[in-house]
Amino acid sequence: MQSDKFPPERQAPNHYTTIEVARILGMAVRSVQLMVDRNELEAWKTPGGHRRISRTSVERWASAHGLAGTGSPSHAPAPPPATAMRTQVLPAKSTALASVQAPQILLIEDSVHFQNLVGLIVKQHFPGATLQVANDGITGLALYGQIQPRVLIVDILLPGIDGATLITTLRSHAQFASSHLIVVTSLDESQREPYAFALQGVKVIHKPRLVAELPAALAECLPPGLVPT
C-alpha cells in the first residue's frame, strides 16, 4: 500500500525543500536543518544556495523511526528499543513523604551531564518523586504515553524529534492537559525564535540557570507534601 505521507512515484519529486521535509515529518524547520548537519538526511545546495534533501533519505529516515505510512504528524511513532530509556527511582526520606503517592517526572534530555544534574536536583529537593529519563524525543514520546507523568521536562534540541515538535504533538492528546511542562535549553532568547510556536505560555529555563530555577519551577508543579520542610 502506498504511504499517504509520500505521493505516488510518478508524482513525487526526487528531492524536497527543507520546509517540505519539516511538513512531511511533522518537525520544525530548524530540526530538519540539524538532521542534515548530522548527516541523517542526504542533502545538497542549489547554485542559488537553497538546500535540497533527497526524497529517498527522507523516506528511509521516516521508515526507520516508525513514521512512514502515518497520515498525520500527530501520530506517535513506534517506540524504540527499551535500552534508550533510563529509570531513576528516588526513595522517600520519611514515612510522611512515603505516604504520598510518588508523582512521576519525565525528563527528555540527550545530555548525560544534564540528566545527572536534574537527577541530583530532584533527589535533593523532591525525594519522594520518581524521575524517569528518555535520551531522545521519539523514546520520550513513547514513554510519556506509558506513564503520563505529572511533570514533563523537555530539552528543545533533541535527536529524533525535537522538543518543540514533541510538545506540539503531545498537546494534540487530551491526557497532556494533566501534565505540567518545563522546557530547558542552552539556546538564548534570540536562538529560541524558531521554536516560539511551541513555547507560548511555557516555563523555559536557560540551562546555565538550571540549578537556581528548576527547584522552584518543580515546586509549583508537585504536591506540597513532597517539599522537605
BAFI-3210 file (N, C-alpha, C; in Angstrom, 3 decimals, decimal comma, padded with zeros to 6 digits):
// residues 229
n [1|2|3|4|5|6|7|8|9|10|11|12|13|14|15|16|17|18|19|20|21|22|23|24|25|26|27|28|29|30|31|32|33|34|35|36|37|38|39|40|41|42|43|44|45|46|47|48|49|50|51|52|53|54|55|56|57|58|59|60|61|62|63|64|65|66|67|68|69|70|71|72|73|74|75|76|77|78|79|80|81|82|83|84|85|86|87|88|89|90|91|92|93|94|95|96|97|98|99|100|101|102|103|104|105|106|107|108|109|110|111|112|113|114|115|116|117|118|119|120|121|122|123|124|125|126|127|128|129|130|131|132|133|134|135|136|137|138|139|140|141|142|143|144|145|146|147|148|149|150|151|152|153|154|155|156|157|158|159|160|161|162|163|164|165|166|167|168|169|170|171|172|173|174|175|176|177|178|179|180|181|182|183|184|185|186|187|188|189|190|191|192|193|194|195|196|197|198|199|200|201|202|203|204|205|206|207|208|209|210|211|212|213|214|215|216|217|218|219|220|221|222|223|224|225|226|227|228|229]
n.u [000,844|000,530|002,240|000,556|001,877|003,818|003,668|002,550|005,075|005,228|004,383|005,850|008,651|012,254|013,541|013,239|012,355|013,621|011,500|009,384|010,166|010,057|007,302|006,386|007,532|006,609|008,010|009,980|011,442|014,080|014,901|015,017|017,085|019,186|019,247|020,189|022,709|023,784|024,101|021,990|020,101|020,282|021,596|021,974|023,115|021,591|022,717|021,870|022,032|020,059|018,775|018,419|016,835|017,267|014,694|014,628|016,244|014,698|012,395|013,586|014,533|012,088|010,814|012,555|012,112|009,524|007,587|006,707|003,921|002,013|-000,765|-000,751|001,250|000,772|000,511|001,843|005,175|006,580|007,708|011,171|013,984|014,022|016,351|017,019|015,857|015,892|015,412|015,059|014,648|013,769|014,088|011,844|012,419|011,156|008,444|006,235|006,554|006,587|004,016|002,691|001,591|004,005|004,794|005,267|008,067|009,110|011,972|013,207|015,990|019,118|021,690|024,019|025,223|023,366|021,197|022,104|022,419|019,787|018,736|020,091|019,075|016,336|016,491|017,520|015,690|013,106|012,565|010,609|009,729|009,538|011,860|012,102|013,943|014,413|016,353|016,003|013,747|011,824|011,787|011,013|008,440|007,077|007,417|006,120|003,433|003,116|003,516|002,363|003,253|003,316|004,887|006,640|009,766|011,552|014,099|014,877|016,417|016,761|017,720|016,207|013,119|012,582|012,347|010,387|008,646|007,818|006,422|004,316|003,086|002,264|000,428|-001,774|-003,085|-005,475|-004,735|-002,498|-003,196|-003,200|-000,623|002,290|004,438|007,862|010,428|013,788|016,814|019,768|019,780|019,729|017,438|017,050|017,869|015,886|013,755|012,844|011,366|009,271|006,565|005,892|006,430|004,881|003,469|004,809|006,979|010,277|013,595|016,837|019,721|022,170|021,052|019,843|020,194|019,528|016,889|015,235|014,351|012,351|010,545|009,700|008,552|006,203|004,722|004,455|002,998|002,565|003,400|005,643|007,801|010,570|010,563]
n.v [-001,196|002,233|004,782|007,410|009,659|010,118|010,946|009,150|007,501|008,468|011,047|012,229|014,288|013,925|015,067|017,217|020,426|022,076|023,007|021,470|018,912|019,280|019,582|017,060|015,300|016,340|018,220|020,956|023,440|024,105|021,803|019,930|021,032|020,624|017,838|017,381|018,510|016,664|014,586|012,832|013,023|013,081|015,698|018,612|021,718|024,099|026,044|028,558|028,539|027,250|024,685|021,264|018,188|014,737|012,663|009,897|009,532|010,816|009,203|006,855|007,592|008,199|005,704|004,172|005,331|004,801|006,421|006,299|005,925|006,865|009,002|011,552|014,064|014,073|011,526|009,177|007,961|004,654|002,999|003,092|000,843|-000,463|000,089|002,686|004,091|005,267|004,654|006,312|005,838|007,580|007,335|007,923|010,108|010,036|008,657|010,205|011,415|009,104|008,270|009,701|009,304|008,593|011,032|011,080|012,182|013,074|013,274|014,448|014,357|014,550|014,903|013,512|014,768|016,785|015,168|013,865|016,084|017,108|014,876|014,956|017,354|016,764|014,627|015,901|017,972|016,958|014,269|012,320|011,846|010,218|009,888|009,609|008,967|009,817|009,464|010,637|012,328|010,648|008,295|009,528|010,415|007,997|006,940|008,848|008,369|005,947|006,356|008,787|011,329|013,524|015,787|017,097|017,457|018,968|019,133|021,466|020,955|017,934|014,587|012,699|013,448|016,840|018,895|020,930|020,060|017,674|018,662|019,995|017,812|016,282|018,035|017,671|015,579|014,525|013,712|015,129|017,471|017,100|017,221|019,013|021,288|021,877|023,532|023,095|024,573|025,257|027,334|030,843|033,653|034,850|032,795|030,972|031,683|030,305|028,296|029,366|028,934|026,710|027,349|029,189|030,460|028,621|027,463|028,301|027,398|028,560|026,688|027,360|028,439|026,417|025,038|027,048|027,738|025,522|024,003|025,699|025,883|023,212|022,894|024,317|022,595|020,144|018,149|019,818|018,303|016,941|018,551|019,017|020,113]
n.w [000,000|-000,787|000,951|002,691|003,335|001,478|-001,911|-004,912|-006,917|-009,553|-009,275|-007,295|-006,431|-006,798|-004,752|-001,872|-000,453|002,514|004,067|003,083|003,926|006,678|006,989|006,110|007,995|010,324|011,867|013,241|011,114|011,753|013,079|011,033|009,546|011,374|011,356|008,797|009,058|010,794|009,123|008,885|006,983|003,434|001,575|-000,518|-001,996|-004,104|-006,997|-006,300|-003,595|-002,126|-000,075|-000,844|-000,278|-000,318|-001,467|-001,107|001,165|003,081|003,160|004,006|006,567|007,818|007,745|009,340|011,790|012,408|011,224|008,627|006,501|008,260|008,690|009,713|011,293|013,991|014,876|017,079|016,894|016,422|019,375|020,293|020,976|024,336|025,651|025,307|027,257|030,650|034,027|037,053|040,271|043,049|046,396|049,169|051,991|054,395|056,390|056,107|053,621|052,149|052,310|050,481|047,225|044,884|042,582|039,028|037,236|034,109|032,259|029,264|027,635|026,040|026,930|029,063|031,180|031,946|032,481|034,787|036,442|036,725|037,976|040,451|041,475|041,750|043,564|045,812|046,424|046,072|047,263|047,308|044,780|041,533|039,082|035,634|032,677|029,294|026,381|023,907|021,600|020,360|021,920|024,283|023,629|023,347|025,942|027,477|026,850|028,136|030,924|031,584|032,959|035,860|035,702|032,969|031,662|029,178|026,741|024,138|021,823|020,461|019,543|016,888|017,278|017,646|020,630|020,472|018,450|019,625|021,868|020,577|019,369|021,622|022,765|021,240|022,302|024,683|027,284|027,888|029,082|031,803|032,645|033,774|032,175|031,594|029,985|029,117|028,016|026,097|024,429|023,816|024,180|021,617|019,923|020,343|018,832|016,403|017,570|018,840|018,410|019,881|022,473|023,767|026,695|028,251|030,821|030,594|031,026|031,057|030,529|031,899|034,184|035,520|038,030|039,798|039,135|038,538|040,899|042,102|040,004|039,760|042,273|042,014|040,539|041,780|044,478|047,640|049,868|049,082|049,255|051,204|054,607]
ca.u [000,000|001,308|002,177|-000,162|002,774|004,593|002,844|002,995|006,371|005,130|004,069|006,761|009,979|013,363|014,070|012,319|012,926|013,646|010,141|008,564|010,540|009,518|005,859|006,203|007,939|005,981|009,072|010,354|012,428|015,407|015,231|015,408|018,425|020,127|019,355|021,079|024,060|024,263|024,144|020,876|019,418|021,181|021,202|022,931|022,632|021,474|023,609|021,362|022,231|018,899|019,028|017,527|017,011|016,910|013,428|014,930|016,745|013,569|011,574|014,358|014,518|010,730|010,558|013,375|011,611|008,117|006,700|006,209|002,584|001,068|-001,449|-000,653|002,396|000,396|000,566|003,070|005,988|006,782|008,723|012,464|014,357|013,903|017,652|017,150|015,191|016,544|014,536|015,767|013,689|014,338|013,327|011,409|013,262|010,390|007,174|005,257|006,695|006,270|002,572|002,194|001,868|005,121|004,485|006,249|008,695|009,770|012,969|013,623|017,255|020,141|022,972|024,175|025,537|022,149|020,398|022,601|022,173|018,368|018,563|020,549|018,134|015,112|016,798|017,747|014,541|011,832|012,978|009,501|009,341|010,175|012,368|012,409|014,719|014,485|017,506|015,663|012,346|010,955|011,640|010,236|007,044|006,523|007,395|005,074|002,157|003,071|003,467|001,592|003,856|002,778|005,754|007,448|010,882|011,977|015,075|014,383|017,203|016,835|017,799|014,939|012,109|012,994|011,444|009,248|007,704|007,269|005,425|003,156|002,422|001,595|-000,701|-002,938|-003,679|-006,219|-004,088|-001,423|-003,734|-002,962|000,811|002,945|005,548|009,008|011,400|015,159|017,527|021,012|019,577|019,293|016,104|017,024|018,013|014,650|012,699|012,215|010,545|008,307|005,223|005,644|006,861|003,983|002,881|005,564|008,129|011,529|014,760|018,125|020,498|023,081|020,283|019,053|020,270|018,873|015,477|014,424|013,631|011,140|009,605|009,129|007,716|004,898|004,039|004,352|002,238|003,347|003,959|006,913|008,866|011,049|010,437]
ca.v [000,000|003,459|005,657|008,645|010,787|010,317|010,770|008,084|007,730|009,258|012,418|012,759|014,701|013,163|015,795|018,143|021,561|021,883|023,243|020,309|017,805|019,601|019,285|015,611|014,616|016,970|018,808|022,338|023,573|024,068|020,414|019,296|021,548|019,930|016,464|017,431|018,761|015,418|013,592|011,896|013,164|013,438|016,996|019,417|023,070|024,546|027,177|029,740|028,394|026,635|023,294|020,232|016,968|013,539|012,016|008,553|009,589|011,185|008,002|005,897|008,060|008,060|004,282|003,712|005,895|004,465|007,487|006,026|005,369|007,535|010,037|012,854|014,191|013,926|010,122|008,863|006,966|003,404|003,160|002,490|-000,164|-000,024|000,495|004,137|004,668|005,041|004,991|006,675|005,875|008,322|006,915|008,958|010,220|009,894|007,972|011,195|011,518|007,815|008,098|010,389|008,541|009,242|011,544|010,778|013,263|012,547|014,157|014,073|015,103|013,660|015,149|012,769|015,741|017,421|014,107|013,682|017,302|017,112|013,814|015,443|018,381|016,089|013,840|016,798|018,820|016,221|012,873|011,382|011,764|009,220|010,506|008,722|009,705|009,348|010,087|011,298|012,710|009,533|007,488|010,312|010,418|006,683|006,783|009,718|007,673|004,827|006,728|010,027|011,944|014,782|016,853|016,759|018,381|018,683|019,976|021,836|020,290|016,510|013,715|012,056|014,502|017,926|019,147|021,757|019,191|016,744|019,396|020,210|016,514|015,908|018,928|017,200|014,479|015,042|013,422|016,093|018,557|016,813|017,316|020,318|021,283|022,754|023,395|023,509|024,767|026,017|028,440|032,100|034,062|035,064|031,494|030,200|032,237|029,309|027,371|030,175|028,377|025,670|027,791|030,194|030,081|027,521|027,832|027,976|027,630|028,527|025,664|027,917|028,812|025,243|024,766|028,131|027,937|024,303|023,614|026,496|025,514|021,917|023,071|024,796|021,516|018,933|018,319|020,459|017,317|016,401|019,516|018,870|021,331]
ca.w [000,000|-000,869|002,111|002,429|003,564|000,280|-003,092|-005,812|-007,537|-010,772|-008,942|-006,286|-006,898|-006,241|-003,608|-001,212|000,250|003,966|004,569|002,722|004,808|008,005|006,948|005,983|009,221|011,473|012,666|012,982|010,044|012,350|013,399|009,770|009,248|012,252|010,874|007,638|009,573|011,416|008,044|008,977|005,700|002,339|001,052|-001,263|-002,226|-005,480|-007,276|-005,613|-002,160|-001,483|000,298|-001,365|000,518|-001,072|-001,101|-000,632|002,538|003,941|003,327|004,803|007,955|008,332|007,958|010,461|013,040|012,592|010,749|007,288|006,424|009,132|007,943|010,357|012,180|015,395|015,273|017,808|016,234|017,148|020,411|020,021|021,971|025,720|026,162|025,207|028,412|031,930|035,143|038,273|041,361|044,151|047,579|050,112|053,175|055,625|056,192|055,660|052,176|051,539|052,276|049,292|046,016|044,207|041,251|038,007|036,482|032,913|031,663|027,914|027,531|025,498|027,580|030,304|032,221|032,436|033,087|036,155|037,206|037,088|038,957|041,747|041,937|042,185|044,757|046,947|046,754|045,987|047,422|047,154|043,374|040,680|037,857|034,524|031,690|027,913|025,748|022,648|021,504|019,987|023,124|025,233|023,215|023,687|027,396|028,013|026,724|029,074|032,343|031,736|034,143|036,382|035,195|031,804|031,434|027,808|026,058|022,807|020,785|020,750|018,376|016,534|017,172|018,517|021,737|020,076|017,731|020,611|022,643|019,707|019,201|022,864|023,007|020,491|023,058|025,837|028,558|028,133|029,907|033,218|032,912|033,806|031,223|031,793|028,898|029,432|026,755|026,077|023,499|024,412|023,723|020,173|019,268|020,527|017,986|015,518|018,354|019,594|018,230|020,896|023,801|024,337|027,968|028,846|031,631|029,910|031,878|030,381|031,241|032,915|035,374|035,885|039,468|040,524|038,803|038,418|042,116|042,272|038,942|040,119|043,460|041,578|039,811|042,595|045,721|048,701|050,792|048,595|049,516|052,579|055,413]
c.u [000,877|001,129|001,435|000,665|003,508|003,722|003,382|004,267|006,277|004,855|005,130|008,082|011,046|013,960|013,011|013,089|012,908|012,253|009,244|008,884|009,999|008,027|005,620|006,473|007,304|006,989|009,218|011,418|013,843|015,831|015,678|016,808|019,484|020,315|020,268|022,517|024,659|024,344|023,076|020,031|020,435|020,699|022,338|022,328|022,623|022,471|023,168|021,472|021,061|019,159|017,970|017,871|016,477|015,616|013,683|015,395|015,644|012,698|012,287|014,341|013,136|010,396|011,303|012,840|010,098|007,160|006,125|004,824|001,594|000,474|-001,283|000,566|002,055|000,386|001,891|003,854|006,145|007,877|010,015|012,818|014,364|015,233|017,844|016,514|015,996|015,596|015,369|014,734|014,356|013,533|012,958|012,303|012,495|009,088|006,111|005,319|006,294|004,777|001,939|002,549|002,914|004,715|005,619|006,754|009,409|010,696|013,348|014,817|018,346|021,513|023,038|024,467|024,269|021,155|020,797|022,303|020,716|018,094|018,983|019,589|016,866|015,367|016,929|016,475|013,214|012,100|011,847|009,067|010,080|010,575|012,648|013,007|014,640|015,571|017,197|014,165|011,405|010,712|010,776|008,764|006,373|006,382|006,331|003,721|002,009|002,844|002,629|002,053|003,143|003,569|006,577|008,498|011,504|013,051|014,516|015,102|017,433|017,061|016,457|013,863|012,517|011,926|010,219|008,198|007,047|006,179|004,153|002,366|001,644|000,377|-001,948|-003,655|-004,290|-005,475|-002,967|-001,887|-003,454|-001,490|001,275|004,197|006,604|009,989|012,756|015,931|018,823|020,902|019,191|017,979|016,037|017,113|016,761|013,544|012,066|011,263|009,442|006,897|004,879|005,880|005,952|003,344|003,600|006,719|009,390|012,696|016,023|019,051|021,533|022,382|019,512|019,035|019,499|017,361|014,634|013,715|012,329|010,096|008,938|008,195|006,318|004,068|003,736|003,572|003,117|004,005|005,290|008,088|009,315|010,935|011,703]
c.v [001,243|004,309|006,925|009,856|011,128|010,050|009,658|008,486|008,636|010,732|013,047|013,191|013,823|013,839|016,744|019,365|021,258|022,044|022,053|019,117|018,039|019,277|017,779|014,894|015,207|017,590|020,292|022,358|023,474|022,638|019,660|019,755|020,841|018,479|016,378|017,627|017,507|014,272|012,513|011,926|013,594|014,739|017,645|020,801|023,388|025,684|028,462|029,652|027,780|025,147|022,375|018,920|015,775|012,915|010,631|008,568|009,981|009,966|006,974|006,294|007,862|006,606|003,757|004,195|005,710|005,519|007,203|005,417|005,986|008,712|011,420|012,906|013,985|012,472|009,855|007,804|005,725|003,575|002,469|001,488|000,400|000,436|001,994|004,839|004,379|005,489|005,242|006,813|006,511|008,042|008,089|008,941|010,028|009,174|008,941|011,355|010,220|007,609|008,806|009,547|009,272|009,733|011,230|012,073|012,618|013,612|013,618|014,950|014,154|013,856|014,402|013,724|016,351|016,393|013,934|014,902|017,393|016,033|014,246|016,473|017,731|015,317|014,732|017,506|018,053|014,720|011,865|011,192|010,631|009,897|009,432|009,561|009,025|010,146|010,812|011,525|011,570|008,622|008,219|010,328|009,100|006,515|007,661|009,013|006,542|005,283|007,978|010,793|013,208|015,968|016,319|017,848|018,019|019,666|020,304|021,045|018,835|015,727|013,040|013,084|015,613|018,215|019,951|020,934|018,206|017,416|019,592|018,922|016,133|016,781|018,512|016,057|014,998|014,831|014,408|017,227|018,337|016,922|018,768|020,243|022,310|022,486|023,878|023,606|025,532|027,224|029,704|032,540|034,244|033,750|030,640|030,625|031,205|028,352|028,087|029,596|027,355|026,151|028,822|029,670|028,968|028,083|027,364|028,352|027,510|027,612|026,241|028,308|027,620|025,004|025,814|028,141|026,667|023,913|024,385|026,135|024,176|022,037|023,548|023,690|020,302|019,193|018,926|019,455|016,747|017,319|019,375|020,187|021,580]
c.w [000,000|000,377|001,769|002,813|002,276|-000,945|-003,966|-006,545|-008,749|-010,500|-008,034|-006,914|-006,281|-005,019|-003,072|-000,716|001,748|004,558|004,271|003,626|006,219|008,062|006,922|007,305|010,473|012,417|012,378|011,889|010,601|012,674|012,155|009,382|010,088|011,820|009,663|008,100|010,199|010,406|008,189|007,711|004,656|001,691|000,281|-001,465|-003,710|-005,732|-006,574|-004,098|-001,419|-001,246|-000,301|-000,667|-000,260|-000,560|-000,514|000,814|003,518|004,211|004,197|006,273|008,570|008,636|009,181|011,805|013,201|012,125|009,376|007,358|007,361|008,408|008,506|011,236|013,645|015,840|015,965|017,059|017,090|018,171|020,023|021,101|023,384|026,299|026,089|026,396|029,686|033,029|036,384|039,378|042,565|045,416|048,473|051,344|054,469|055,321|055,731|054,154|051,504|051,427|051,088|048,081|045,188|042,828|040,284|037,373|035,308|032,348|030,291|027,564|027,052|026,134|028,916|031,464|032,804|032,976|034,554|037,025|037,641|038,132|040,360|042,332|042,479|043,484|045,988|047,392|046,807|046,106|047,282|045,720|042,671|039,373|036,821|033,403|030,333|027,204|024,445|022,581|021,203|021,187|024,146|024,911|023,580|025,198|028,032|027,964|027,720|030,508|032,623|032,985|034,594|035,848|034,026|031,628|030,097|027,354|024,675|021,722|021,177|019,468|018,129|016,253|018,127|019,563|021,362|019,346|018,685|021,436|021,830|019,525|020,454|023,130|022,243|021,197|024,357|027,151|028,872|029,042|031,390|033,600|032,945|032,942|031,606|030,657|029,387|028,121|026,966|025,153|024,257|023,760|022,215|019,405|019,396|019,566|017,049|016,246|019,129|019,520|019,312|022,317|024,438|025,617|028,693|029,671|030,932|030,819|031,036|031,180|032,218|034,216|035,952|037,395|040,261|040,326|038,787|039,714|042,313|041,226|039,249|041,320|043,094|040,938|040,670|043,866|046,821|049,644|050,355|048,917|050,956|053,341|056,202]
res [m|q|s|d|k|f|p|p|e|r|q|a|p|n|h|y|t|t|i|e|v|a|r|i|l|g|m|a|v|r|s|v|q|l|m|v|d|r|n|e|l|e|a|w|k|t|p|g|g|h|r|r|i|s|r|t|s|v|e|r|w|a|s|a|h|g|l|a|g|t|g|s|p|s|h|a|p|a|p|p|p|a|t|a|m|r|t|q|v|l|p|a|k|s|t|a|l|a|s|v|q|a|p|q|i|l|l|i|e|d|s|v|h|f|q|n|l|v|g|l|i|v|k|q|h|f|p|g|a|t|l|q|v|a|n|d|g|i|t|g|l|a|l|y|g|q|i|q|p|r|v|l|i|v|d|i|l|l|p|g|i|d|g|a|t|l|i|t|t|l|r|s|h|a|q|f|a|s|s|h|l|i|v|v|t|s|l|d|e|s|q|r|e|p|y|a|f|a|l|q|g|v|k|v|i|h|k|p|r|l|v|a|e|l|p|a|a|l|a|e|c|l|p|p|g|l|v|p|t]
***
